[in-house]
Amino acid sequence: MKFNARITLVILTVMTLLGAAYMAVGVLDMDPTKQDTRLTLLLNTSGGLLPTSEVTMRGIKIGRVTGIRTTTTGLAVSINLDRAHPVPANSAISVENLSAAGEQYIDFKPKLIAPPYFSDGAVIPPNRVAPMVTGSDLLTKANALISAIDPDSAHTITSSISAAFAGNDDTLDSLATTAGLAAKVVRDDKQLMATLFSNVSTLTTNLGEVNAAEVISTTGHLLPNSVPAFLRLIHEIEVLSHSGLGVMGPDDPGGILIAKISEYVDMLAPVLLPAVAPLRQIKVDAGHWLDFWESTFNDTGGVRVQLNVPEWHQ
């Protein structure tokens, strides 16, 4: 079946329009009925962004970059956000990479999706954007690091490490065993260690309020001055310990005297126990006598005397 040139032209025009509509709506996400929130993001550098880069919120696509223009201090990135996905104004903002090869996009990371939200026409300053590190920046820094390494020093370090490991298989095995035992202790006593760290944290809490740093600093200055006196005290204790030699030993006069006294007490105990038995029921209220003493004698040396005057009969 053949069509004339006019009908063929009409069919081609309709197919072209349908293809353009599909590309605009399905591929380029150009929906004439969708309402957008227009934002301007100020950046110091583009970080690899393109006028077609995506904009996401917690990984979900919510908009697109529509343009990038230069300013007197950096760049201004125009963003269109779908109003169906309001973005909190306190969101953290960063330029991320979809892969190591690039494909940068802007990501909003709010802690909580709640008002206030970005309004239409809002301008976001560059200090709100996390620092961007591109692949070229990493390569430049890696090149600078490699250039700063001295080949002779690197060779010396590797040779020293190699010499340290050579012939020390038993030591390395011992270290590995020790590390394994330490890991086993941590695994088995995890709850106890957590309690220990919690107690240490509780102990060190509010140290600043009690001026602990000042007290420790003062103690550090005073402690060296007390060391000579402490050494003299140790010397006197040592002299005192030697003074008992030949006096308080088991076969010395003092030891024999104490042994005899203990023997005499053991001999008198059966006789004294019945005699002092009635005294066991007597209890002395020491607190009462101390209160009486304090109420009678004051700190200035005076004595308080209480006189009870009998009542006169009229």
Backbone as a ProteinNet text record, in pm:
[ID]
protein_1_A
[PRIMARY]
MKFNARITLVILTVMTLLGAAYMAVGVLDMDPTKQDTRLTLLLNTSGGLLPTSEVTMRGIKIGRVTGIRTTTTGLAVSINLDRAHPVPANSAISVENLSAAGEQYIDFKPKLIAPPYFSDGAVIPPNRVAPMVTGSDLLTKANALISAIDPDSAHTITSSISAAFAGNDDTLDSLATTAGLAAKVVRDDKQLMATLFSNVSTLTTNLGEVNAAEVISTTGHLLPNSVPAFLRLIHEIEVLSHSGLGVMGPDDPGGILIAKISEYVDMLAPVLLPAVAPLRQIKVDAGHWLDFWESTFNDTGGVRVQLNVPEWHQ
[TERTIARY]
85.2	0	88.8	63.3	144.3	62.6	132.7	70.2	133.6	55.4	112.7	207.1	275.2	379.8	323.3	202.8	145.2	114.7	54.8	19.4	147.7	246.2	373.5	438.9	431	488.2	414.4	282	202.6	239.5	253.3	288.9	426.4	521.4	655.5	653	571.7	561.4	502.8	396	333.7	432	504.1	601.8	713.5	756.9	860.2	812.8	688	633.5	618	570.7	556.9	693.2	794.5	928.3	984.3	961	1010.6	939.6	807.2	732.6	783.9	811.2	863.6	1000.8	1087.6	1219.4	1209.6	1118.6	1106.5	1048.7	944.9	876.4	942.5	973	1023.3	1171.8	1250.7	1395.5	1445.8	1407	1454.2	1370.4	1266.6	1181.9	1126.8	1081.1	1022.7	871.3	813.3	668.6	611.2	530.2	478.3	383	326.6	232	300.8	430.1	501	543.4	522.1	562.6	698	787.6	923.7	951.3	1045.5	1101.4	1240.1	1260.6	1388.1	1481.4	1600	1701.8	1828.4	1910.6	2042	2146.2	2236.4	2341.6	2473.6	2535	2661.5	2775.4	2871.9	2986	3114.4	3221.6	3353.4	3409.4	3384.1	3422.8	3306.4	3303.6	3192.1	3197.6	3318	3329.7	3291	3287.6	3250.5	3104	3024.5	2881.9	2859.7	2750.5	2711.4	2570.8	2530.8	2395.2	2284.4	2319.5	2218.9	2233.6	2315.5	2337.8	2209.8	2197.4	2079.2	2093.5	1978.6	1971.6	1890.3	1945.2	1879.1	1863.5	1776.2	1758.7	1755.5	1859.2	1877	1877.1	1936	1949.1	1832.7	1722.9	1605.6	1610.3	1591.9	1597.8	1479.5	1508.9	1402.8	1414.6	1518.4	1533.3	1653.3	1688.9	1796.3	1861.7	1991.9	2063.2	2023.3	1983.2	1937.8	2038	2137.2	2234.5	2343.6	2459.1	2572.8	2631.2	2643.8	2700.2	2803	2894.2	3000.7	2952.9	3011.9	2986.9	3121.2	3117.2	3242.3	3323.2	3258.5	3329.4	3333.6	3265	3262.6	3162.6	3074.8	2975.2	2837.8	2735.8	2596.7	2529.5	2482.8	2421.1	2270.6	2198.8	2052.7	1996.1	1902.3	1845.3	1693.6	1630	1486	1450.5	1371.8	1330.3	1180.8	1141.6	1000.4	932.7	826.6	758.2	690.1	675.6	619.7	716.1	844.1	945.1	1008.3	944.6	1003.8	1132.1	1230.5	1362.1	1377.8	1407.1	1428.1	1543.4	1527.3	1628	1756.5	1751.6	1872.7	1946.1	1917.7	1979.5	2128	2205.7	2345.7	2353.5	2442.1	2450.9	2591.3	2599.3	2729.6	2719.1	2834.1	2844.9	2910	2837.7	2883	2915	2978.6	3011	2934.2	2868.5	2800	2899.3	3017.2	3121.1	3255.2	3361.6	3496.1	3525.4	3450.2	3474.6	3413.5	3326.3	3265.9	3117.1	3039.5	2892.8	2849.7	2891.9	2861.9	2713.8	2664.8	2527.7	2524.5	2420.4	2401.4	2307.8	2348.5	2268.7	2236	2106.8	2059.4	2039.5	2094.5	2085	2025.9	1893.6	1832.3	1830.9	1849.9	1837.3	1692.6	1602.4	1459.2	1383.8	1294.5	1215.1	1098.4	1119.3	1019.2	1044	942.4	961.7	1068.5	1130.7	1103.4	1171.4	1108.8	1162.2	1220.5	1302.7	1353.8	1237.1	1233.4	1128.2	1177.5	1083.9	1117.4	1201.9	1315.2	1404.6	1510.8	1519.8	1618.6	1759.4	1852.8	1994.2	2071.6	2146.9	2221.6	2367.6	2425	2565	2661.2	2785.5	2882.2	2927.7	2918.1	2961.3	2866	2750.2	2656.8	2690.3	2782.8	2816.3	2942.7	2939.5	3056.2	3170.7	3295.1	3409.3	3409.4	3437.8	3435.3	3576.7	3594.3	3722.8	3698.8	3752.6	3735.5	3850.4	3834.5	3940.1	4068.7	4057.4	4178.9	4249.2	4170.4	4232.5	4308.8	4247.9	4314.6	4443	4437	4556	4665.4	4624.8	4723.5	4790.4	4710	4766.8	4854	4810.1	4891.3	5023.7	5018.9	5142.4	5235.8	5179.4	5262.6	5322.9	5244.1	5296.3	5409.4	5390	5493.1	5619.6	5599.9	5715.9	5794.2	5723.7	5791.9	5868.5	5846.6	5914	6054.5	6150.8	6289.6	6312.3	6351.9	6371.9	6472.9	6582.4	6682.3	6625.2	6545.5	6484.4	6383.7	6305.3	6209.3	6279.8	6393.5	6469.4	6524.7	6571.9	6623.5	6513.4	6394.9	6283.6	6243.2	6228.8	6189.1	6296.1	6422.9	6530.6	6529.3	6503.6	6498.2	6382.1	6265.7	6149.3	6176.6	6238.3	6270.5	6367.3	6470.8	6567	6502.6	6402.7	6335.4	6253.8	6194.6	6112.7	6195.4	6313.9	6395.3	6443.5	6420.6	6467.3	6394.4	6280.7	6204.8	6067.4	6064.3	5935	5874.7	5958.2	5906.2	5848.7	5916.5	5866.7	5734.8	5725.2	5600.3	5487.4	5518.6	5415.8	5370.9	5467.6	5432.3	5345.2	5379	5296.6	5156.4	5146.7	5014.9	4934	5000.7	4931.3	4884.5	4971.4	4934	4815.9	4818.9	4707.2	4578.1	4587.8	4469.3	4414.2	4503.9	4458.4	4395.8	4455.8	4397.9	4259	4244.1	4112.3	4012.1	4057.8	3969.1	3925	4019.4	3983.8	3879.2	3899.9	3803.8	3667.6	3668.6	3541.3	3470.3	3544.5	3481.6	3439.3	3519.4	3491	3440.4	3366.6	3319.9	3230.4	3140.3	3050.2	3126.2	3225.7	3304.4	3385.2	3442.1	3519.1	3428.3	3307.7	3213.3	3176.2	3157.6	3129.1	3246.2	3369.6	3489.3	3498.1	3481.7	3488.9	3377.1	3259	3147.5	3178.9	3240.9	3277	3383.7	3481.5	3585	3523.5	3427.6	3359.7	3282.8	3214.7	3141.1	3236.1	3352.6	3450.2	3506.6	3528.2	3590.1	3489.1	3359.7	3256.9	3261.6	3243.6	3238.6	3369.9	3482.4	3610.3	3641.5	3593.6	3618.2	3547.6	3430.6	3356.6	3425.8	3504.5	3574.2	3719.5	3753.6	3888.9	3995.2	3966	4059.9	4193.9	4191.9	4317.1	4405.1	4342.8	4420.9	4477.1	4394.8	4440.8	4556.1	4543.5	4650.4	4777.2	4761.3	4878.7	4947.5	4867.6	4926.7	4997.4	4934.4	4996.2	5128.1	5130.2	5254.5	5367.5	5333	5437.5	5483.1	5390.9	5424.9	5489.2	5459.5	5508.3	5660.4	5733.6	5881	5939.6	5876.1	5928.9	5909.3	5810.5	5784.4	5867	5935.6	6014	6127.2	6207.4	6313.4	6258.8	6145	6087.5	6041.2	5987	5942.5	6061.8	6173.5	6294.4	6347.4	6342.5	6385.9	6296.3	6165.5	6072.8	6106	6134.4	6171.8	6299.7	6397.1	6522.7	6497	6410.5	6381.5	6310.7	6220.4	6153.7	6254.3	6350.8	6453.7	6538.4	6576.1	6654	6573.9	6441.7	6357.9	6344.6	6339.6	6327.5	6453.8	6571	6696	6713.5	6644.8	6660.9	6600.3	6510.3	6449.4	6528.4	6639	6721	6787.3	6782.2	6840.2	6754.9	6632.5	6546.5	6411.7	6346.5	6210.3	6203	6313.7	6309.3	6255.4	6224.6	6170.3	6264	6396.1	6493.1	6554.3	6505	6556.8	6480.1	6532.4	6465.6	6321.1	6296.6	6160.3	6066	6109	6025.1	5999.1	6101.8	6084.5	5986	5996.8	5906.5	5761.6	5738.5	5601.8	5548.5	5633.3	5589.7	5551.7	5631.1	5601	5470	5449.7	5324.4	5204.5	5215.4	5108.5	5082.1	5191.8	5175.7	5103.9	5142.1	5077.4	4929.7	4896.6	4756.4	4674.9	4733.8	4662.8	4639.2	4735.7	4719.9	4613.2	4604.8	4509.9	4369.5	4356.3	4225.8	4120	4144.2	4039.1	3997.1	4090	4057.4	3982.6	4021.1	3961.6	3824.7	3799.3	3672	3552.7	3547.3	3431	3423.1	3538.5	3536.5	3482	3511.2	3465.8	3335	3278.3	3151.9	3041.6	3023	2915.3	2933.3	3056.8	3080.8	3037.2	3013	2974.8	2838.7	2753.8	2620.7	2621	2733.8	2741.3	2779.1	2699.9	2727.2	2746.9	2852.2	2885.7	2841.7	2756.3	2710	2811.7	2910.4	3015.8	2961	2864.3	2807.1	2741.7	2675	2611.3	2715.4	2827.2	2931	2999.1	3014.6	3073.7	2981.5	2849.6	2754.7	2757	2766.7	2770.6	2896.6	3007.5	3134.7	3127	3075.5	3067.2	2969.8	2861.3	2765.1	2816.2	2913.8	2964.5	3083.1	3178.1	3299.4	3294.4	3311.6	3312.5	3454.5	3468.6	3601.7	3679.8	3613.3	3683.2	3733.6	3711.3	3760.6	3659.1	3538.1	3435.9	3363.8	3293.6	3218.4	3073	2982.2	2839.3	2785.5	2726.2	2672.2	2520.4	2444.3	2299	2251.9	2180.1	2124.5	1973.5	1920.5	1775.7	1725	1650.8	1597.2	1459.6	1439.1	1306.2	1201	1079.8	969.5	930.2	906.2	862.5	711.9	667.2	522	470.9	375.4	318.1	226.1
-117.8	0	122.8	209.2	328.3	451.7	547.4	674.7	780.8	882.1	991.1	1073	1163.5	1238.2	1319.5	1371.9	1454.4	1370.5	1254.1	1167.5	1116.4	1080.6	1033.5	1141.6	1265.2	1376.1	1395.4	1380.4	1395	1284.6	1159.7	1047.6	1069.4	1112.4	1138.7	1250.1	1354.7	1464.8	1417	1332.6	1281.5	1192.7	1106.1	1020.7	1102.4	1208.4	1294.2	1361.9	1411.9	1477.6	1379.1	1256.3	1155.8	1118.6	1104.8	1074	1186.2	1309.7	1424.3	1431.7	1403.5	1404.9	1295.6	1176.9	1068.1	1104.4	1161.1	1200	1308	1403.2	1512.7	1465.5	1380.5	1339.8	1217.7	1116.8	991.6	992.4	1059.1	1056.4	1181.9	1298.2	1423.3	1468.5	1397.6	1426.3	1568.7	1607.7	1740.3	1727.1	1750.9	1740.9	1881.7	1927.2	2063.9	2087.8	1982.2	1999.1	1995.8	1958.8	1946.6	2083.7	2110.6	2235.5	2216.3	2310.8	2300.3	2410.2	2378.9	2477.8	2512.3	2636.6	2678.5	2729.9	2669.9	2709.4	2751.1	2827.4	2866	2824.6	2737.6	2687.2	2753.4	2825.9	2893.5	2799.8	2786.1	2697.2	2772	2727.9	2782.1	2715.6	2584.5	2510	2419.8	2380.8	2300	2156.8	2105.6	1968.1	1866.8	1907.5	1815.4	1816.5	1907.9	1913.7	1959.5	1910.1	1948	2007.9	2081.8	2138.1	2032.9	1906.4	1799.1	1705.5	1741.8	1653.8	1639	1524.3	1496.8	1556.6	1574.2	1619	1514.9	1466.9	1361.2	1405.4	1335.2	1351.8	1213	1181.9	1048.3	940	974.5	878.5	873.6	947	946.5	1071.9	1053.6	1166.2	1258.6	1387.9	1485.2	1607.4	1612.1	1728.4	1715.6	1831.6	1832.1	1969.5	1970.3	2095.7	2148.8	2274.3	2331.9	2428.4	2470.7	2563.1	2596.9	2634.2	2674.7	2800.6	2904	3029	3080.7	3159.6	3213.5	3339.5	3363.9	3485.6	3549.5	3657.9	3727.2	3648.2	3558.4	3482.3	3332.4	3285.8	3142	3104.5	3009.6	2959.6	2963	2980.9	2974.4	2861.8	2761.7	2643.8	2655.1	2656.8	2662.6	2521.6	2503.4	2371.7	2381.8	2283.5	2268.8	2144.4	2161.8	2051.4	2027.7	1901.9	1865.9	1905.5	1985.4	2029.8	1915.7	1801.5	1686	1631	1672.1	1627.7	1751.3	1813.3	1931	1893.8	1982.5	1957.2	2044.8	1986.8	2067.8	2165.5	2284.4	2389.6	2360.8	2272.7	2243	2120.1	2077.6	1957	1978.3	1872.3	1874.1	1855	1929.5	1928.3	1886.1	1800	1755.3	1723.2	1727.6	1686.2	1549.4	1446.6	1308.9	1257.7	1140.3	1072.8	942	916.9	789	676.1	707.2	605.8	675.4	594.7	651.8	733.2	707.4	778.2	917	946.6	1078.7	1071.8	1132.7	1137.9	1201	1325.7	1393.1	1429.1	1440.4	1482.6	1552.4	1628.8	1700.4	1617.5	1599.3	1517.2	1597.8	1601.8	1662.4	1550.4	1569.8	1467.3	1527.7	1539	1594	1490.6	1537.4	1447.8	1409.7	1503.1	1478.9	1556.8	1490.1	1556.5	1625.7	1753.2	1832	1978.7	2064.5	2207	2264.3	2378.6	2457	2397.6	2419.7	2369.2	2485	2450.4	2550	2608.3	2741.1	2807.5	2838.8	2867.9	2898.3	3025.6	3019.9	3134.5	3142.8	3043.1	3046.8	3035.4	3105.5	3102.9	3035.9	2930.1	2853.2	2895.6	2944	2990.3	2872.8	2898.9	2789.2	2719.5	2786.3	2720.1	2610.9	2600.3	2493	2363.4	2369.5	2253.3	2189.4	2057.5	1985	1996.5	2001.3	2011.5	1898.1	1934.3	1837	1794.8	1664.4	1609.1	1528.6	1575.1	1507	1410.4	1328.4	1234.4	1303.5	1417.6	1491.2	1546.1	1589.8	1638	1526.2	1406.6	1293.4	1256.9	1258.8	1226.3	1330.5	1458.8	1564.5	1548.2	1517.9	1499.9	1375.2	1268.4	1146.7	1170.9	1248.1	1280	1362.6	1460.9	1541.3	1456.3	1359.4	1272.3	1184.8	1128	1041.4	1121.6	1247	1329.7	1368	1374	1412.4	1298	1174.9	1059.1	1047.1	1034.6	1017.4	869.1	833.8	691.5	622.6	693.3	631.5	603.2	697.8	677.1	562.5	556.6	447.5	313.1	308.6	184	144.5	244.7	215.2	161.1	219.5	174.3	31.5	3.8	-131.1	-233.5	-193.8	-286.6	-314.7	-211	-230.1	-319.6	-299	-382.8	-527.1	-545.2	-680.2	-748.6	-673.6	-730.8	-763	-683.2	-708.7	-837.4	-867.3	-988.1	-1112.9	-1093.5	-1209	-1286.1	-1414.4	-1501	-1484.6	-1417.6	-1397.2	-1462.7	-1581.4	-1648.5	-1684.1	-1728.9	-1765.1	-1642.9	-1529.9	-1407.2	-1363.1	-1371.8	-1334	-1427.8	-1558.6	-1652.4	-1619.8	-1582.4	-1545.7	-1421	-1323.5	-1203.2	-1234.8	-1322.1	-1360.5	-1431.8	-1519.8	-1589.1	-1490.6	-1394.6	-1293.5	-1210.3	-1171	-1093.7	-1174.8	-1304.5	-1389.4	-1401.1	-1417.1	-1425.7	-1293.7	-1182	-1052.4	-1035.6	-1078.1	-1071.2	-1160.7	-1278.7	-1369.2	-1307.4	-1238.8	-1172.6	-1064.6	-985.2	-879.2	-938.4	-1048.1	-1110.1	-1172.5	-1240.7	-1309	-1212.1	-1104.8	-1011.1	-877.7	-882.6	-759.2	-679.9	-749.3	-680.3	-617	-691.4	-636.8	-515.3	-521.3	-407.5	-288.7	-315	-205.3	-140.3	-222.7	-168.7	-85.9	-137.5	-65	71.4	75.3	201.4	295.7	238.9	322.8	382.6	301.6	353.4	462.1	440.2	542.7	671	656.1	773.9	847.6	770.9	833.6	903.5	840	897.2	1028.6	1036.5	1156.2	1261.6	1235.3	1332.6	1451.2	1569.1	1693.4	1724.1	1670.5	1706.6	1854.9	1910.8	2052.1	2141.1	2097.8	2180	2187.6	2088.2	2088.2	2133.2	2192.8	2245	2136.7	2017.2	1906.6	1938.1	2005.5	2036	2127.6	2228.6	2319.9	2248.2	2159.8	2086	1993.6	1923.4	1832.6	1910.5	2027.6	2109.6	2158	2200.5	2244	2129.4	2011.4	1893.9	1859.9	1873.7	1845.7	1939.2	2065.8	2159.1	2130.7	2087.4	2064.4	1928.6	1831.1	1695.8	1686.6	1750.3	1739.5	1789.7	1891.6	1942.7	1844.5	1754.6	1659	1531.3	1514	1391.6	1380.4	1485.5	1471.3	1433.1	1495.1	1460.4	1315.5	1269	1130	1034.8	1071	988.1	985.4	1100.1	1102	1015.5	1015.9	932.2	785.2	745.5	606.6	570.7	666.1	639.7	621	705.4	692.8	560.5	518.3	389.5	276.1	289.6	186.1	181.6	300.6	306.1	246.5	278.5	226.3	75.6	23.3	-121.6	-192.4	-126.4	-188.6	-176.6	-78	-59.5	-174.2	-249.1	-361.7	-488.8	-488	-608.2	-640	-763.7	-805.8	-772.5	-713.2	-675.2	-747	-743.4	-794.8	-927.9	-994.4	-1123.8	-1232.6	-1350.1	-1458.8	-1498.3	-1495.9	-1534.2	-1414.5	-1292.3	-1171.5	-1141.3	-1051.7	-1020.6	-974.3	-886.6	-838.9	-950.5	-1037.6	-1149.5	-1245.6	-1271.6	-1362.8	-1301.9	-1165.7	-1099.7	-1110.1	-1085.3	-1092.8	-1234.5	-1334.5	-1473.7	-1508	-1459.5	-1484.3	-1418	-1292.4	-1221.7	-1297.2	-1344.2	-1421.3	-1549.2	-1612.6	-1735.5	-1706.6	-1592.5	-1555.9	-1523.7	-1456.7	-1423.3	-1549.8	-1647.9	-1774.3	-1846	-1834.7	-1899.6	-1828.6	-1694.5	-1619.3	-1616.2	-1645.4	-1635.5	-1721.1	-1851.3	-1929.8	-1872.1	-1804	-1746.9	-1614.3	-1531.3	-1398.9	-1402.8	-1502.4	-1505.6	-1507.6	-1596	-1591.6	-1460	-1396.7	-1273.5	-1155.6	-1151.9	-1038.6	-1067.2	-1186.4	-1219.9	-1121.4	-1079.7	-983	-849.6	-814.2	-685.3	-683.3	-799.2	-803.3	-739.9	-738.4	-681.8	-529.8	-474.4	-328.4	-266.2	-169.1	-100	47.5	100.2	241.1	318.8	419.9	503.7	615.5	588.2	688	813.3	798	915.6	1009.7	953	1038.3	1119.9	1054.8	1125.9	1230.2	1202.7	1303.9	1424.3	1398.5	1510.6	1590.9	1519.9	1588.8	1675.8	1622.1	1695.6	1821.3	1807	1921	2026.4	1982.2	2080.3	2150.3	2091.1	2149.5	2241.1	2199.1	2275.8	2327.2	2457.4	2515.5	2538.5	2588.3	2605.6	2721.9	2812.7	2929.5	2905.4	2783.5	2752	2770.8	2815.6	2833.9	2703.5	2704.1	2588.1	2630.8	2554.5	2584.5	2501.4	2570.1	2506.1	2529.6	2428.8	2438.8	2418.5	2516.1	2509.8	2498.4	2401.7	2384.2	2448.8	2556.3	2630.6	2575.4	2530.4	2477	2586.8	2549.6	2646.5	2679.4	2808.6	2853.8	2844.6	2794.8	2783.7	2914.5	2971.3	3097.4	3071.9
0	0	0	-91.5	-107.1	-73.7	-5.9	26.1	-61.8	-84	-161.1	-74	-130.9	-61.4	53.7	41.5	148.3	271.6	251.4	365	432.3	350.5	406.9	492	448.2	524.4	656.6	653.5	776.1	875.7	825.9	914.2	976.2	896.4	949.4	1053.6	1028.2	1124.5	1257.3	1248.7	1372.2	1448.4	1377.6	1444.3	1507.4	1441.6	1496.7	1623.9	1621.9	1740.4	1856.5	1826.3	1931.3	1990.2	1905.5	1954	2039	1994.6	2073.2	2208.3	2210.2	2337.1	2430.6	2375.6	2458.5	2515.3	2432.3	2479.6	2588.6	2570.3	2666.7	2798.6	2792.2	2915	2977.5	2895.8	2950.8	2980.2	2894.9	2909.7	2982.2	2933.2	2992	3110.6	3142.3	3258.4	3252.4	3134.8	3116.5	3118.3	3237	3254.6	3264.5	3166.9	3170.4	3286.4	3344	3454.7	3591.3	3594.4	3721.8	3771	3899.6	3961	4028.5	4003.7	4055.5	4156	4246.9	4339.4	4289.7	4256.5	4197.9	4307.9	4313.7	4410.5	4337.4	4407.2	4355.4	4458.2	4416	4503.4	4463.6	4557.4	4531	4567.2	4477	4496.4	4465.3	4530	4497.1	4372.8	4356.8	4237.4	4197.7	4072.2	4022.9	4073.7	4103.8	4148.5	4043.2	3914.4	3807.4	3773.5	3832.1	3801.1	3657	3600.7	3464.6	3468.9	3366.5	3364.9	3362.6	3344	3343.6	3463.4	3561.9	3676.3	3758.7	3824.4	3904.3	4044.1	4107.6	4246.9	4323.3	4434	4511.4	4657.1	4727.1	4870.5	4932.2	5007	5063.8	4955.7	4840.4	4732.1	4635.5	4661.4	4573.2	4486.2	4356.4	4265.2	4288.1	4312.4	4337.1	4246.5	4163.7	4078.2	3987.4	3927.6	3829	3826.2	3792.6	3769.8	3632.6	3627.4	3500.4	3440.4	3516	3460.3	3559.3	3505.7	3586.9	3524.8	3605.8	3555.4	3654.8	3605.2	3688.7	3760.2	3878.4	3953.9	3988.4	4060.8	4096.7	4198.9	4275.4	4378.5	4351.2	4248.2	4222.9	4116.3	4150	4056.3	4120.4	4037.7	4080.6	4004.1	4076.2	4015.5	4033.1	3922.1	3925.5	3937.6	4030	4059.4	4054.5	3992.4	3993.8	4074.6	4181.3	4267.3	4251.7	4251.2	4244	4375.3	4367.3	4487.8	4562.4	4497.5	4567.5	4671.4	4663.4	4759.6	4823.3	4924.4	4989	5062.3	5054.9	5114.3	5238	5355.6	5476.1	5458.7	5514	5496	5572.7	5672.4	5750.4	5699.3	5576.7	5522.3	5496.1	5519.1	5478.6	5327.9	5261.6	5115.1	5076.2	4975.6	4927.3	4779.1	4712.7	4572.4	4572.2	4525.8	4530.7	4391.4	4389	4263.8	4256.2	4145.3	4125.8	4107.2	4057	4035.4	4039.5	4033.5	4036.4	3910.6	3804.4	3679.1	3677.4	3775.4	3775.4	3798.4	3707.9	3714.1	3845.7	3867.5	3992.4	4000.5	4123.7	4150.1	4285.4	4308.6	4435.3	4522.6	4647.2	4738.7	4863.7	4898.9	5023.3	5124.9	5245.9	5349.7	5476.7	5483.7	5605.5	5718.3	5841.7	5955.5	5979.6	5952.3	5971.3	5865.3	5793.9	5690.2	5759.1	5790	5860.8	5828.2	5842.9	5816.7	5908.8	5870.9	5749.6	5625.6	5509.2	5383.5	5301.4	5201.7	5108.5	5029.7	5022.6	4946.2	4806.2	4718	4579.1	4574.2	4502.9	4489.7	4598	4686.5	4794.5	4738	4803.2	4764.5	4877.3	4844.8	4944.5	4937.7	5048	5045.1	5031.2	4988.4	4965.5	5093.4	5211.4	5334.5	5380	5315.3	5347.5	5275.2	5180.6	5098.4	5154.2	5171	5220.9	5121.2	5170	5076.7	4976.5	4851	4742.6	4706.7	4687.8	4645.6	4519.1	4409.6	4282.5	4257.7	4153.6	4118.5	4081.4	4013.5	3975.8	4099.2	4199.7	4324.1	4392.8	4399.2	4461.7	4387.6	4254.3	4176.5	4197.9	4206.6	4230	4365.7	4469.2	4602.6	4608.7	4541.6	4540.5	4469.4	4360.4	4287.9	4375.2	4451	4540	4651.1	4703.5	4808.5	4757.2	4639	4581.5	4550.2	4506.2	4473.6	4599.2	4715.5	4839.7	4903.1	4856.6	4915.7	4857.6	4944.8	4903.3	4871.8	4750.9	4717.5	4807.7	4844.2	4931.8	5070	5123	5254.9	5249.4	5139.9	5127.2	5119.4	5047	5038.8	5175.2	5252	5386.7	5476.9	5469.4	5553.9	5518.6	5390.3	5349.1	5385.1	5371.9	5409	5558.9	5639.4	5785	5824.5	5761.4	5791.8	5752.1	5634.7	5589.7	5684.2	5730.8	5825.4	5959	5999.7	6127.4	6122.3	6007.2	5995.8	5965	5910	5870.1	5993.1	5995.6	6102.5	6234.3	6234.9	6358.1	6348.7	6289.1	6274.4	6410.1	6503.7	6636.3	6708	6696.6	6760.7	6700.2	6566.2	6500.2	6540	6551.4	6595.8	6738.1	6822.7	6959.7	6962.7	6878	6871.3	6822.4	6722.8	6671.6	6778.8	6855.1	6964.2	7070.4	7105.3	7204.4	7156.4	7029.1	6974.3	6977.5	6945.4	6951.1	7091.9	7190.4	7329.5	7374.8	7332.4	7368.7	7307.6	7182.6	7118.7	7190.3	7236.1	7308.1	7441.7	7509.6	7635.4	7611.7	7507	7475.4	7441.1	7366.3	7326.7	7446.9	7533.4	7646.8	7756.3	7774.6	7883.8	7830.1	7722.7	7660.7	7755.9	7826.4	7917.4	8033.4	8087.7	8198.1	8153.3	8033.6	7983.8	7957.1	7907	7885.5	8018.4	8122.5	8255.9	8307.3	8284.7	8328	8260.9	8128.4	8057.3	8101	8127.1	8174.2	8309.8	8399.2	8530.5	8520.1	8431.1	8411.4	8357.2	8264.5	8209.8	8318.1	8404.7	8515.1	8612	8636.6	8729.3	8677.2	8547.1	8489.3	8448.7	8468.8	8432.9	8529.6	8473.3	8552	8624.8	8575.2	8636.4	8617.4	8506.5	8483.5	8584.1	8634.2	8728.6	8863.9	8899.5	9029.6	9014.9	8900.3	8876.4	8895.7	8839.4	8855.4	8790.5	8676.9	8607.8	8692	8757.2	8840.7	8962.4	9021.7	9139.1	9103.2	8989.9	8946.8	8914.5	8851.3	8819.7	8946.7	9046.4	9173.4	9243.3	9238.5	9299.2	9230.2	9097.9	9025.7	9064	9098.2	9140.9	9283.4	9370.4	9510.3	9533.8	9450	9472.5	9473.3	9380	9385.8	9517.5	9579.8	9706.2	9820.9	9807.3	9915.1	9901.8	9791.1	9771.9	9873.4	9902.5	10004.2	10141.7	10181.5	10311.6	10313.2	10202.5	10194.6	10206	10142	10151.4	10294.5	10364.2	10504.1	10591.1	10561.4	10637	10617.9	10494.4	10468	10543.3	10547.1	10618.8	10768.2	10827.1	10970	10998.7	10909.8	10929.4	10923.8	10831.7	10821.6	10948.4	11003.4	11127.5	11242.6	11247.6	11354.1	11344.6	11221.8	11206.3	11253.8	11234.9	11281.4	11432.3	11494.1	11638.3	11717.9	11658.5	11727.7	11718.3	11644.8	11633.6	11768.1	11812.1	11938.7	12059.4	12036.6	12148.4	12142.6	12021.7	12009.5	11937.4	11913.1	11847.4	11938.8	11884.5	11967.5	12080.6	12059.5	12162.1	12232.2	12203.5	12265.5	12393.8	12479.6	12606.7	12589.4	12491.6	12472.6	12433.6	12342.4	12302.1	12416.7	12500.1	12615.2	12714.8	12738.3	12832.2	12785.6	12657.2	12605.2	12615.8	12589.6	12601.2	12745.3	12843.6	12983.8	13024.4	12979.4	13012	12955.5	12830.8	12771.4	12850.9	12899.5	12978.3	13109.4	13177.1	13303.3	13282.3	13172.6	13144.4	13122.9	13052.7	13032.2	13164.8	13258.9	13388.9	13472.7	13465	13546	13486.9	13358.2	13293.1	13361.7	13395.9	13461.5	13594.9	13666.2	13796	13781.7	13682.5	13666.6	13599.9	13516.4	13445.2	13540	13643.4	13735.3	13811.2	13839.4	13917.2	13838.8	13709.6	13627.3	13557.2	13578.9	13512.2	13546	13675.1	13704.5	13634.2	13601.5	13536	13390.7	13330.7	13188.9	13163.9	13265.4	13247.9	13258	13303.7	13320.2	13185.9	13142.2	13016.2	13044.6	12992.7	13011	12886.8	12910.1	12799.9	12778.9	12694.1	12671.2	12605.9	12520.7	12455.6	12553.1	12656.2	12757.8	12832.5	12871.1	12944.2	12857.2	12727.3	12637.9	12624.2	12612.9	12605.3	12734.5	12846.4	12975.7	12986.6	12941.1	12945.4	12857.6	12736.8	12645.2	12697	12763.1	12814.3	12940.1	13010.6	13134.1	13108.3	13026.2	12999.2	12855.1	12839	12704.2	12657.3	12534.2	12474.8	12536.3	12605.3	12661.3	12802.3	12858.6	12992	13101.7	13067	13168	13201.1	13314.9	13361.5	13380.6	13326.8	13342.1	13457.3	13557.4	13677.5	13679	13703.1	13706.9	13851.1	13905.9	14041.3	14033.6	14101.5	14108.4	14237	14230.4	14346.1	14378.8	14502.3	14536.8	14539.2	14513.2	14513.5	14657.7	14682.6	14816	14826.8	14935.3	14959.9	15016.9	14953.8	15000.5	15119.8
[MASK]
++++++++++++++++++++++++++++++++++++++++++++++++++++++++++++++++++++++++++++++++++++++++++++++++++++++++++++++++++++++++++++++++++++++++++++++++++++++++++++++++++++++++++++++++++++++++++++++++++++++++++++++++++++++++++++++++++++++++++++++++++++++++++++++++++++++++++++++++++++++++++++++++++++++++++++++++++++++++++

